[in-house]
Amino acid sequence: MKFSDSFLDEIRARLPVSQVVSRRVPLKRAGREWKGLSPFNKEKTPSFTVNDQKGFYHCFSSGKHGDVFTFVMETEGLTFPEAVERLAGEAGLELPKPDPQFERTAKERLGLFDALEAAARAFEEALQAREGREALLYAERRGVSRDILQAFRIGVAPNAKDALKAALLKAGFTEAQLLEAGLLIKPDDGRPTYDRFRNRLTIPILDGKSRVIAFGARALEEGAEPKYLNSPETRLFDKGSTVFNFARARQSAFDRGELIVVEGYMDVIALHQAGFANAVATLGTAFTERQMELLWQLAAEPIVCFDGDRAGEAAAARAIDRMLPNLREGRSFRFAFLPEGSDPDDLVRNKGASALAACLATARPLIEVLWQRELKTHAIDTPERRAAFEARLETLLAEIANTRVKEHYRREVKNRLFALWREQGSTRGKRAAEASQRADRSRATPVPSSYGFATVITLALVNHPWLLDRFAEEVSALDIKDKKLAGLLRVVTGIIFEDGNVTGERVAERIGASSHGKFFARLWRDSAFKRVAFIQPESLEADVAAQFADLIYRFRALPALEREVRDVADELSDGSEAEFEQFSALQQQVAKASSTDVAEDAGDRIFHDRFADKIAQVTREKSLWKQGRRPEKQG
C-alpha cells in the first residue's frame, strides 16, 4: 500500500522520536537533544543522539540515521508498511482505505488465510485425538516437548484421503479455495480432489505477520517418499521469498544481534527448544535474493550452519556463489560447520546446546570460506597454475555488484595472494639453502650488493605503487637479510595493499608517520640510489616495469653466483689452469649481475666486492702458474 506524505507526517507529528526510541534505549536529556547508548553497537560511552525538533536520530558509532519509521524497521526487522501500520496504531490513526480493486484482492487473500488457519487448527486438534497418538510418539522420540508442539502449532494430517477436505467444506470453505490454498490435489484424469497431506506431522509456515501461508509435513510411515513435503507455491506462499520461523525469531535475533540459519524446520524446532530462539530455515532451497534480504533484516551477518562433511562443503560452495552478487556494505554471511555426520537437531540432542554454541563461536567469514574453497580445488604448484588461480579469483570477484565491497574483496585477495606467494617463496628458498652445504656463510651481516638491490626495489615501489600489483609474487619471495630494510619493505607493501589506488606521495607520507619513518627519511636523503632514472615518478610505465623486472631477476640470481664464487675460490690454491679459467668466468658473471645501469646512474656500486682480498691473491697465484712456478701454500 502507498501512503501519502501528509499521512506519514501526521504520524511523525504525533510520535516524537524520543518517545519511540526510549522504548528500547534509555535516554538522558543533553541540551536540546537526548543521548543514550547505541542500540546497534556495544559501547560504554553514549554516541547515540535523538533530536525531536529535527525529527531524527543519529548513531555516531554505526553511522545509522533516520526517523521513527527507520528506527522501528532497524530495531524490529519490520518492513516499511509494517512499521507504518504499527506506528499509526500507536498514534491513534486509522490506515487509509485502499482502492476497490485492492480491496477485492485483499478479500480473496483473506479467504485463503482463513482456509489455511482453519486447516492448522484441524491438524492441531487431530494431534490431541486418538488418531494423533503415533505422531505424538514420533515427536517424543525426536525430543520435542509438549510446549514446543504448542508454540509451533504442530499437528497431524490423518491417514485418510479426504478428512481435511470434508471438515473444511463443512466449515463453509469452497473446493476452489482449498485448491488455491494448496490443501487439495486435483488429479489430471478427472477423479475427485483429495487431501495433499496424509499421515504426516504438520508444521505451519508463517509469514512476517505470523499468519499461516503453507505447511511443511514430515512422513510418519518409515520409508515414505518424500520424507518432507511442502505446500505448493500459491498466491500466499513463494518458497524463494519465505524464511521459516522469521516472525518468531525476529525479536530474539535483534536482542542477541545474531541470526542462525539452518536447512529445515525440524532443525529450527530443535534449536528453539535448546534455547536458540534466533534460528530460521530456508526450507531446503538455494539462497535467493529475497531470502537474503529477509535474513539481513534480522542480522547484518547471519550465521549459516552446514554439516561438516563433503555435502555440507558442497552446499556452502553453492551458497557462496549465490551470495556474492548480493553483498553490500555491512551485509554478508558467516559459516559454521558442524561435526561430520551431525545436523543441528542431532548435535543439540546428543551433545547439548553448548556444542552448538562452540560451533557458532568459530563461524568463519564468507571471504575465508571462499578462499579455502578455491585453494582446495586449484593446484598452485606451477607458474601457469598460479596464474589460473588468480584468474579464477578475479572472475569470482567480478560477480560482486557493489563497487565498494568488490574493491575491498580485491584488496583482501591481493593480501592473501601476497602472503601465499611469500610463504611459497620462503619454502622454496629454504629447500635451496638446505641443499647447499655452504649456504649459511657470511649470513651474520647483510650482503652489501644485495642491500643495494633491495634499496632500489623498495624506493621503486614507493614512487610506483602499481608495480606491486604486477610483481606481487616476485616481491613476496625476496629474501632481504637486512632487518631494517626488510621491515621497511613490509610497511610499503602493506600501505599499497590497504589502498590499491594510493599515490607515491601518500605512501611516503604514511611511511613517515610509521615506526620506520626515521630510517626511510635517512635512506631517502642519503642514498645515491634515489637518483636511479627509472625510479623517478615521471618515468614511462613500460620502462619502469621492464627495469624493475630485470632488477628483481638480478637480485634473486646474485646470491647463487656469490656462493659459487666462494666455493671455487676456496679450492683454487690447488687448482689447475682450467679451474682458473672457470673462476674468471664466474667473476665476469657476478660483475655483469652487479654492474647494472642502476649502479652507473646512481654513481655508486650496487655490488660491493666482498672478495677483493681473495681475488687479489688468486690473481697473483694465477700469474705464478703462468710463469711455471707453483705458489706456496698459505698457512
URQUI-V180317 format. One record per residue. RES is the residue in one letter. SS is DSSP state (@ for helix, = for strand, . for the rest). PSI is psi as a letter, one per 20 degrees, with the letter a starting at -180 (none if undefined). NEAR is the number of other C-alpha atoms within 12 Angstrom. Layout:
RES	SS	PSI	NEAR
RES	SS	PSI	NEAR
This chain:
M	.	q	17
K	.	p	18
F	.	p	22
S	.	q	15
D	@	h	11
S	@	h	12
F	@	g	21
L	@	h	28
D	@	h	22
E	@	h	22
I	@	g	32
R	@	h	31
A	@	h	23
R	@	h	23
L	.	n	30
P	.	q	30
V	@	g	36
S	@	h	35
Q	@	g	29
V	@	g	33
V	@	h	39
S	.	i	27
R	.	h	16
R	.	h	23
V	.	o	27
P	.	p	21
L	.	q	27
K	=	q	21
R	=	p	17
A	=	n	15
G	.	c	11
R	.	i	14
E	=	r	23
W	=	q	31
K	=	q	29
G	=	r	33
L	.	q	28
S	.	p	32
P	.	i	37
F	.	h	32
N	.	q	24
K	.	p	18
E	.	q	16
K	.	h	12
T	.	p	15
P	.	p	25
S	.	j	28
F	=	p	38
T	=	q	39
V	=	p	41
N	=	o	30
D	.	h	28
Q	.	h	17
K	.	i	19
G	.	k	30
F	=	r	29
Y	=	q	40
H	=	p	34
C	=	o	30
F	.	h	22
S	.	h	21
S	.	i	19
G	.	j	18
K	.	q	24
H	=	q	25
G	=	a	26
D	.	a	37
V	@	h	43
F	@	g	35
T	@	g	30
F	@	g	38
V	@	h	33
M	@	g	31
E	@	h	32
T	@	i	36
E	@	i	36
G	.	k	36
L	.	q	32
T	.	r	26
F	@	g	25
P	@	h	23
E	@	h	23
A	@	g	29
V	@	g	37
E	@	g	28
R	@	g	26
L	@	h	36
A	@	g	28
G	@	g	16
E	@	h	20
A	@	i	24
G	.	k	16
L	.	q	22
E	.	q	19
L	.	q	25
P	.	q	18
K	.	p	15
P	.	r	17
D	.	r	12
P	@	g	10
Q	@	g	11
F	@	h	14
E	@	g	15
R	@	g	13
T	@	g	16
A	@	h	19
K	@	h	15
E	@	g	20
R	@	g	24
L	@	h	21
G	@	h	26
L	@	g	34
F	@	g	35
D	@	g	27
A	@	g	39
L	@	h	39
E	@	g	29
A	@	h	31
A	@	g	44
A	@	g	39
R	@	g	28
A	@	g	30
F	@	g	40
E	@	g	32
E	@	h	26
A	@	h	33
L	@	h	34
Q	@	i	25
A	.	r	18
R	@	h	14
E	@	i	25
G	@	j	29
R	@	g	22
E	@	h	26
A	@	h	36
L	@	g	30
L	@	g	21
Y	@	g	24
A	@	h	32
E	@	g	17
R	@	h	13
R	.	i	24
G	.	j	26
V	.	p	30
S	.	r	22
R	@	h	21
D	@	g	16
I	@	h	26
L	@	g	33
Q	@	g	24
A	@	h	21
F	.	j	37
R	.	l	34
I	.	p	41
G	=	a	42
V	=	p	45
A	=	o	44
P	.	q	37
N	.	m	26
A	.	q	19
K	.	h	20
D	.	k	25
A	@	g	28
L	@	g	39
K	@	g	38
A	@	g	23
A	@	g	25
L	@	h	32
L	@	h	22
K	@	h	14
A	.	i	17
G	.	i	17
F	.	q	27
T	.	q	22
E	@	h	29
A	@	g	22
Q	@	g	27
L	@	h	38
L	@	g	30
E	@	h	29
A	.	i	39
G	.	j	36
L	.	h	47
L	=	r	33
I	=	p	29
K	.	o	19
P	.	q	13
D	.	h	8
D	.	j	8
G	.	i	9
R	.	r	9
P	.	q	16
T	.	q	24
Y	=	r	25
D	=	p	32
R	.	g	35
F	.	p	41
R	.	p	38
N	.	l	36
R	=	q	40
L	=	p	44
T	=	p	43
I	=	o	45
P	=	p	43
I	=	p	41
L	=	q	34
D	.	a	28
G	.	i	30
K	.	j	22
S	.	k	23
R	.	q	29
V	=	p	37
I	=	i	43
A	=	a	44
F	=	q	44
G	=	q	43
A	=	p	38
R	=	p	34
A	=	p	29
L	.	h	31
E	.	p	18
E	.	p	12
G	.	i	10
A	.	q	15
E	.	p	15
P	.	q	17
K	.	g	19
Y	=	p	27
L	=	p	29
N	=	q	34
S	.	q	35
P	.	r	25
E	.	p	20
T	.	a	25
R	.	h	24
L	.	h	33
F	.	o	32
D	.	o	26
K	@	g	31
G	@	i	24
S	@	j	30
T	.	p	35
V	.	o	47
F	=	p	49
N	.	j	49
F	@	g	43
A	@	h	34
R	@	h	33
A	@	i	41
R	@	g	38
Q	@	g	29
S	@	h	27
A	@	g	34
F	@	g	35
D	@	h	23
R	@	h	25
G	.	k	28
E	.	q	34
L	.	p	43
I	=	p	50
V	=	p	46
V	=	a	45
E	.	g	34
G	.	r	35
Y	@	h	38
M	@	h	39
D	@	g	39
V	@	g	40
I	@	g	43
A	@	g	38
L	@	g	41
H	@	g	35
Q	@	h	30
A	.	j	30
G	.	j	21
F	.	m	36
A	.	i	33
N	.	k	37
A	=	q	48
V	=	r	46
A	=	q	46
T	.	j	37
L	.	k	36
G	.	i	28
T	.	q	26
A	.	q	28
F	.	p	36
T	.	r	28
E	@	g	24
R	@	g	22
Q	@	g	32
M	@	g	38
E	@	h	30
L	@	g	37
L	@	g	44
W	@	i	39
Q	@	h	37
L	@	h	43
A	.	q	39
A	.	h	31
E	=	m	32
P	=	q	39
I	=	o	41
V	=	p	44
C	=	p	45
F	=	q	42
D	.	q	30
G	.	k	23
D	.	a	18
R	@	h	17
A	@	h	18
G	@	g	26
E	@	h	28
A	@	h	21
A	@	h	28
A	@	h	37
A	@	g	30
R	@	h	21
A	@	g	34
I	@	g	37
D	@	h	29
R	@	h	27
M	@	h	35
L	@	g	32
P	.	i	26
N	.	i	31
L	.	q	32
R	=	r	25
E	.	p	22
G	.	j	20
R	=	o	27
S	=	a	33
F	=	q	40
R	=	r	34
F	=	p	37
A	=	p	36
F	=	p	39
L	.	r	34
P	.	q	25
E	.	p	18
G	.	i	17
S	.	q	25
D	.	r	33
P	@	h	47
D	@	g	36
D	@	g	27
L	@	g	30
V	@	h	32
R	@	h	25
N	@	h	18
K	@	i	20
G	.	r	21
A	@	h	24
S	@	h	19
A	@	g	26
L	@	g	37
A	@	h	26
A	@	h	18
C	@	g	32
L	@	h	31
A	@	h	20
T	.	j	18
A	.	p	28
R	=	q	26
P	=	r	25
L	@	g	31
I	@	h	33
E	@	g	23
V	@	h	28
L	@	g	34
W	@	g	32
Q	@	h	21
R	@	g	26
E	@	h	28
L	@	h	23
K	@	h	14
T	@	i	17
H	.	p	21
A	.	q	18
I	.	k	21
D	.	i	17
T	.	q	13
P	@	h	15
E	@	g	13
R	@	h	16
R	@	h	23
A	@	g	21
A	@	h	20
F	@	g	28
E	@	g	32
A	@	h	18
R	@	g	24
L	@	g	32
E	@	h	24
T	@	g	18
L	@	g	27
L	@	h	34
A	.	i	21
E	.	h	24
I	.	o	28
A	.	h	20
N	.	o	22
T	@	g	18
R	@	g	16
V	@	g	25
K	@	g	27
E	@	g	25
H	@	h	25
Y	@	g	35
R	@	g	31
R	@	g	29
E	@	g	28
V	@	h	33
K	@	g	34
N	@	g	29
R	@	g	27
L	@	g	35
F	@	g	33
A	@	h	24
L	@	g	27
W	@	h	31
R	@	g	25
E	@	g	21
Q	@	g	24
G	@	h	25
S	@	h	23
T	@	g	18
R	@	h	18
G	@	h	24
K	@	g	17
R	@	h	14
A	@	h	17
A	@	h	20
E	@	h	13
A	@	i	13
S	.	p	17
Q	.	h	13
R	.	j	21
A	.	h	23
D	.	j	19
R	.	q	18
S	.	k	17
R	.	i	18
A	.	h	11
T	.	q	16
P	.	q	25
V	.	o	28
P	@	h	28
S	@	g	38
S	@	h	40
Y	@	g	33
G	@	g	39
F	@	g	47
A	@	h	41
T	@	g	42
V	@	g	44
I	@	g	47
T	@	g	42
L	@	h	41
A	@	g	44
L	@	h	43
V	@	g	39
N	@	h	34
H	.	m	40
P	.	h	38
W	.	i	30
L	@	h	38
L	@	h	38
D	@	h	29
R	@	h	25
F	.	k	32
A	@	g	33
E	@	g	31
E	@	g	32
V	@	g	39
S	@	h	36
A	.	i	29
L	.	p	40
D	.	n	36
I	.	p	35
K	.	h	26
D	.	p	24
K	@	g	18
K	@	g	24
L	@	h	31
A	@	g	28
G	@	g	25
L	@	g	35
L	@	h	36
R	@	g	31
V	@	g	29
V	@	g	42
T	@	h	42
G	@	g	31
I	@	g	33
I	@	h	36
F	@	h	34
E	@	h	25
D	.	o	27
G	.	i	29
N	.	j	22
V	.	q	27
T	.	r	24
G	@	g	30
E	@	g	20
R	@	h	22
V	@	g	36
A	@	g	33
E	@	g	22
R	@	h	27
I	@	g	31
G	@	h	24
A	.	i	17
S	.	r	21
S	.	i	15
H	.	j	25
G	@	g	23
K	@	g	19
F	@	g	24
F	@	g	33
A	@	g	22
R	@	g	16
L	@	g	26
W	@	h	24
R	@	g	14
D	@	h	16
S	.	p	24
A	@	i	25
F	@	h	33
K	@	i	34
R	@	j	25
V	.	p	33
A	@	g	27
F	@	i	33
I	@	h	36
Q	.	q	23
P	.	h	24
E	.	i	15
S	.	q	19
L	.	q	15
E	@	g	21
A	@	g	16
D	@	g	19
V	@	g	30
A	@	g	26
A	@	g	19
Q	@	h	26
F	@	g	38
A	@	g	25
D	@	h	25
L	@	g	38
I	@	g	35
Y	@	g	26
R	@	g	34
F	@	g	39
R	@	h	29
A	@	h	24
L	@	g	36
P	@	h	39
A	@	g	27
L	@	g	28
E	@	g	37
R	@	g	28
E	@	h	27
V	@	g	34
R	@	g	28
D	@	g	24
V	@	g	30
A	@	h	31
D	@	h	20
E	.	j	19
L	@	h	30
S	@	h	29
D	@	j	21
G	.	r	22
S	.	r	21
E	@	h	22
A	@	h	16
E	@	h	23
F	@	g	29
E	@	h	19
Q	@	g	21
F	@	g	32
S	@	g	23
A	@	g	18
L	@	g	26
Q	@	g	33
Q	@	h	17
Q	@	g	23
V	@	g	32
A	@	g	26
K	@	h	21
A	@	h	33
S	@	h	37
S	.	m	29
T	.	r	30
D	@	h	26
V	@	g	36
A	@	g	30
E	@	g	18
D	@	h	21
A	@	i	25
G	.	k	18
D	.	q	26
R	.	p	26
I	.	h	38
F	.	o	32
H	.	p	24
D	.	n	23
R	.	i	24
F	.	k	27
A	@	g	16
D	@	g	12
K	@	g	23
I	@	h	25
A	@	g	15
Q	@	g	21
V	@	h	34
T	@	g	24
R	@	g	21
E	@	h	28
K	@	h	28
S	@	g	17
L	@	g	18
W	@	g	23
K	@	h	16
Q	.	j	12
G	.	j	12
R	.	p	12
R	.	p	18
P	.	q	22
E	.	q	13
K	.	q	12
Q	.	p	9
G	.	none	4
